[in-house]
Amino acid sequence: MDFSAKLLEDLTNAYGTSGHEESATAVMAAYLKGLAKIQYDRLGSIIGEKKGTGESPRIMVDSHLDEVGFMVREITKSGFIKFLPLGGWWGHVALGQRMKIITKKGPVLGVIGAKPPHMLKDDERKKVLDISDMFIDVGAVKKYDVGKKLGIKVGDPIVPDSQFTVMGNDQIYMAKAFDNRAACAIVVDLIKKLQNVKHPNTVYGTGSVQEEVGLRGASTLAHMVDPDVAIIVDVGIALDMPGFDDRPEKLGAGPAILIYDAGMIPNTRLRELAMEIAAKNKIPFHLSYMERGATDGGRIHVSRAGVPSICIGPPVRYVHSHNSILCRKDYDNTLKLVLELVKRLDKKTVASLTAR
């Protein structure tokens, strides 16, 4: 396992739902130590500053640390755990899945309970069960107090029980939290490569908190960094699966360059520059969009007087589920594209992005 694969393993195996990102932040900080000047904002987001040949322009390369998960909202008298969603979940992908409740005593394993198919009525088979009606079974039986015995309490975060795995095709990785720890890894890898690469700017590699619940860390980070340009690294949605035809969002297609999401229309000149750089360096890429959902760019690009921004990222199958799938070549090509783009962002180029 090489550096990047180990980095992905450590980041995706870390626990870190929105508002509880400390474990993932610690992993990112450990990898950035000695490579960048590390700072934090007051929400817990991390900044790794890497100076190049100039103090400016200030280039923000952003990722988000939080993963989708849940939070304990109630412990029933029978010891079952009711929960709140942290991030966007579809009921179908949650039922019957193993979860870990992160308590002060340590992780507690449980499973999201589901009725046996033998007990389902016809109308129930056609419905997606609402998250509010679900529960986690941690093995409680009569007179077993899960609060006292296991340390579970209201407010504890809950994460999918899933481990980073190299699949039979060793270029394909499966894990929870590729959204968006794959991008966190790209930020770390970028800062590592910049140790030996000349760049005409200062780069701020960031890991934001609470993206999945409203892009909250992006707001405070953007205010603190005050960037001249922002490159938001976030995973694309791979659609190479049954039910989707003739879409370019495929594993192996290279990084997605977003033309639109529900929170940001990227800077068109920056987008054209990224496409030009990709073509020149023979980096495969594809254009994509998200009609629903947004990235950290939604907050960063409107910070202060405005920030020319773009969103780039590797396509990933099955985001917002227990197990998502990433192609290593897409990771590597995203890193190459971001690195080459950073190298081009000198004062003249950055000024041209907003020149009138």
C-alpha positions in Angstrom: 0.0 0.0 0.0 1.6 3.3 -1.1 1.3 6.7 0.6 -1.9 7.8 -1.0 -3.7 4.5 -0.4 -2.6 4.5 3.3 -3.7 8.1 3.6 -7.2 7.2 2.2 -7.4 4.3 4.5 -6.6 6.3 7.6 -9.0 9.2 6.7 -12.0 7.1 5.7 -11.7 4.7 8.7 -11.7 7.7 11.0 -15.1 8.7 12.6 -16.3 12.1 11.9 -20.0 13.1 11.5 -21.0 16.7 11.2 -20.1 18.5 14.4 -18.0 15.5 15.6 -15.1 15.7 13.2 -12.2 15.5 15.7 -11.0 12.0 14.8 -10.8 12.8 11.1 -9.3 16.3 11.8 -6.5 14.6 13.9 -5.6 12.3 11.0 -5.4 15.2 8.6 -3.3 17.2 11.0 -0.9 14.3 11.6 -0.3 14.0 7.9 0.1 17.8 7.4 2.6 18.1 10.3 5.9 19.2 9.0 4.5 20.0 5.6 2.5 23.2 6.4 1.8 25.7 9.1 -1.3 24.4 10.8 -4.1 26.6 12.2 -7.8 26.0 13.2 -10.9 28.2 13.1 -13.2 28.2 16.1 -15.6 25.7 14.6 -12.8 23.1 14.3 -11.9 23.4 10.6 -8.2 23.0 9.8 -5.9 25.1 7.6 -2.5 24.0 6.3 -0.5 27.0 5.0 2.2 26.3 2.4 4.1 29.4 1.2 5.4 29.5 -2.3 7.5 32.3 -4.0 4.9 34.9 -3.0 2.6 35.8 -0.1 -0.1 36.3 -2.7 -2.2 35.4 -4.5 -3.8 33.4 -1.7 -5.1 30.1 -3.1 -7.6 28.1 -1.0 -7.8 24.4 -1.8 -10.8 23.2 0.2 -12.2 19.8 1.2 -14.7 18.9 3.9 -14.0 16.5 6.8 -17.4 15.5 7.9 -19.2 12.4 6.7 -22.9 11.6 6.6 -24.1 9.8 9.8 -26.6 10.1 12.5 -27.1 11.3 16.1 -28.8 9.6 19.0 -32.1 11.5 19.7 -33.8 9.1 22.1 -33.2 5.8 23.9 -36.5 3.9 24.3 -37.5 2.1 27.5 -36.7 -1.1 25.7 -33.2 0.1 24.9 -33.6 0.8 21.2 -31.9 3.9 19.8 -33.9 6.4 17.8 -31.7 8.8 15.7 -31.5 12.0 13.7 -29.8 12.2 10.3 -26.7 14.3 9.9 -26.6 14.8 6.1 -28.7 13.5 3.3 -29.8 9.9 3.7 -32.2 7.8 1.6 -34.1 5.3 3.8 -33.4 2.3 1.4 -29.7 2.5 2.0 -29.9 2.6 5.8 -32.1 -0.4 6.7 -30.3 -3.5 7.9 -26.9 -1.8 8.0 -24.4 -2.0 10.8 -23.7 1.2 12.7 -21.3 2.3 15.5 -22.5 4.7 18.2 -19.5 6.7 19.3 -19.6 7.0 23.1 -17.2 8.2 25.8 -16.6 4.5 26.6 -15.8 3.7 23.0 -17.8 2.6 19.9 -20.9 0.5 20.4 -21.9 -1.8 17.5 -25.6 -1.9 16.5 -27.8 -2.6 13.4 -30.6 -0.5 12.0 -33.6 -2.8 12.6 -35.8 -3.9 9.7 -39.0 -6.0 9.6 -38.6 -9.4 8.2 -40.2 -9.6 4.7 -42.6 -12.2 6.0 -44.2 -9.6 8.2 -44.6 -6.8 5.6 -48.0 -5.9 4.2 -48.2 -5.2 0.5 -48.4 -1.4 1.0 -45.4 -1.5 3.3 -43.3 -3.1 0.6 -43.8 -0.2 -1.7 -42.8 2.5 0.8 -39.4 3.9 1.9 -39.3 3.9 5.6 -38.8 7.4 7.1 -35.6 7.9 9.1 -37.7 9.1 12.0 -39.3 5.7 12.2 -36.1 3.7 12.2 -34.1 2.5 15.2 -30.8 0.9 16.1 -30.7 -2.4 17.9 -27.6 -2.6 20.2 -28.5 -6.0 21.7 -30.7 -4.7 24.4 -32.9 -7.2 26.2 -35.2 -6.9 29.3 -33.7 -5.0 32.2 -30.5 -4.3 30.3 -29.8 -0.5 30.7 -27.9 0.5 27.5 -27.1 3.9 29.0 -25.4 2.6 32.1 -24.0 -0.6 30.6 -22.8 0.8 27.2 -22.5 4.5 27.9 -24.9 5.5 25.2 -26.5 9.0 25.7 -28.6 11.4 23.7 -26.4 13.5 21.4 -23.8 10.7 20.7 -22.8 10.6 17.0 -23.4 7.5 14.9 -21.3 6.4 11.9 -21.5 3.5 9.4 -19.5 0.4 10.3 -17.4 0.1 7.2 -13.7 -0.3 6.6 -11.5 0.8 3.8 -11.0 -2.1 1.3 -8.9 -2.6 -1.8 -11.2 -4.6 -4.1 -10.4 -7.5 -6.4 -9.5 -5.0 -9.0 -6.7 -3.4 -7.0 -7.3 0.0 -8.8 -10.7 0.2 -7.1 -11.2 1.1 -3.5 -14.4 0.8 -1.3 -15.0 2.7 1.9 -17.4 4.9 3.8 -16.8 8.6 3.8 -15.1 9.0 0.4 -17.4 12.0 0.4 -15.3 13.8 1.2 -12.2 12.3 2.8 -11.0 11.5 -0.8 -10.8 15.2 -1.2 -9.1 15.6 2.2 -6.5 13.2 1.0 -6.0 15.1 -2.2 -5.4 18.3 -0.2 -2.7 16.5 1.9 -1.1 14.9 -1.2 -1.1 18.3 -2.8 0.7 20.0 0.1 3.2 17.1 0.1 3.9 17.5 -3.6 4.3 21.3 -3.2 7.3 20.7 -1.0 9.3 20.1 -4.2 7.4 22.1 -6.7 7.7 25.9 -7.3 4.5 27.7 -7.0 3.9 31.5 -7.4 1.4 31.9 -4.5 0.6 30.8 -1.0 -1.6 27.7 -0.8 -4.1 27.1 2.1 -5.2 23.5 2.2 -8.3 23.3 4.3 -10.6 20.7 5.8 -13.9 22.2 6.7 -16.4 21.0 9.3 -20.2 20.7 9.0 -20.5 20.7 5.2 -23.1 18.1 5.1 -25.5 20.1 7.3 -25.2 23.5 5.6 -21.6 24.3 4.5 -21.0 25.9 7.9 -17.2 25.5 8.2 -16.7 26.9 4.7 -18.1 30.2 5.9 -15.7 30.6 8.8 -12.7 29.3 6.8 -13.3 31.6 3.9 -13.4 34.6 6.3 -10.2 33.5 8.0 -8.2 32.7 4.9 -9.6 35.5 2.7 -8.6 33.8 -0.5 -8.0 35.3 -3.9 -9.1 32.0 -5.6 -10.7 28.9 -4.3 -10.5 25.4 -5.6 -13.1 23.3 -3.9 -12.3 19.6 -4.1 -15.4 17.4 -3.7 -16.4 14.1 -5.1 -18.5 13.8 -8.2 -21.3 11.4 -8.6 -20.4 8.4 -10.7 -23.4 7.1 -12.7 -21.9 4.1 -14.5 -24.4 1.6 -13.2 -27.7 0.1 -14.4 -30.4 2.7 -14.9 -28.2 5.5 -16.2 -27.3 5.7 -19.9 -24.9 7.9 -21.9 -23.7 9.9 -18.9 -20.0 10.9 -18.8 -19.8 10.6 -15.0 -17.9 7.2 -14.9 -15.2 5.6 -12.9 -12.0 6.1 -14.9 -13.3 9.2 -16.6 -10.9 11.5 -14.7 -12.0 14.4 -12.4 -15.3 16.0 -12.7 -15.3 19.8 -13.3 -18.6 21.2 -12.2 -20.4 23.7 -14.4 -23.2 24.1 -11.9 -24.5 23.1 -8.5 -27.4 24.3 -6.4 -25.1 26.6 -4.4 -22.6 28.0 -6.9 -22.1 28.7 -10.6 -18.3 28.4 -10.8 -16.1 31.2 -12.3 -16.2 30.5 -16.0 -12.7 31.8 -16.7 -11.3 29.6 -14.0 -13.2 26.6 -15.4 -11.9 27.3 -18.9 -8.4 27.5 -17.5 -8.8 24.2 -15.7 -10.0 22.6 -18.9 -7.1 24.1 -20.9 -4.6 22.8 -18.3 -6.2 19.3 -18.4 -6.0 19.2 -22.2 -2.4 20.4 -22.3 -1.3 17.9 -19.7 -3.4 15.0 -21.2 -5.4 14.7 -18.0 -8.8 13.1 -18.7 -11.7 15.0 -17.3 -15.5 15.4 -17.7 -18.0 18.2 -17.1 -20.7 17.5 -14.6 -23.4 19.3 -12.6 -25.6 18.8 -9.6 -29.2 20.2 -9.8 -29.7 19.3 -6.1 -27.0 19.6 -3.4 -24.1 22.0 -3.0 -20.5 22.1 -2.1 -18.4 24.4 0.2 -18.1 26.6 -2.8 -21.6 27.8 -2.1 -20.3 29.8 0.9 -16.7 30.4 -0.2 -17.5 32.1 -3.5 -19.7 34.8 -1.9 -17.3 35.5 1.0 -16.3 39.1 1.6 -16.0 40.8 -1.9 -16.4 37.4 -3.7 -13.9 34.7 -4.6 -13.4 33.2 -8.1 -14.1 29.5 -7.4 -14.3 26.1 -9.1 -15.2 22.6 -8.0 -13.1 19.6 -9.1 -13.2 16.1 -7.8 -13.1 12.3 -8.6 -16.3 10.5 -9.5 -17.5 8.1 -6.8 -20.3 5.5 -6.8 -22.8 5.3 -4.0 -22.1 8.5 -2.1 -24.1 9.0 1.1 -24.2 5.3 1.9 -22.2 2.8 4.0 -19.9 1.8 1.1 -18.8 4.0 -1.8 -16.4 3.1 -4.6 -13.5 5.2 -5.9 -11.1 4.5 -8.8 -7.5 5.2 -7.9 -6.7 6.6 -11.4 -9.4 9.3 -10.9 -7.8 10.2 -7.5 -4.4 10.5 -9.1 -5.7 12.6 -12.1 -7.6 14.9 -9.8 -4.5 15.5 -7.8 -2.5 16.2 -11.1 -5.1 18.7 -12.3 -5.3 20.6 -9.0 -1.5 20.7 -8.8 -1.1 22.0 -12.3 -3.8 24.6 -11.8 -2.2 25.8 -8.6 1.2 26.2 -10.4 -0.5 28.5 -13.0 -2.2 30.8 -10.5 0.2 33.7 -10.3 -0.9 37.4 -9.8 -1.5 38.1 -13.5 -3.6 35.0 -14.0 -5.6 35.5 -10.9 -6.3 39.2 -11.8 -7.5 38.0 -15.3 -10.3 35.9 -13.7 -12.2 39.0 -12.7 -10.8 41.6 -15.1 -13.4 43.9 -16.8 
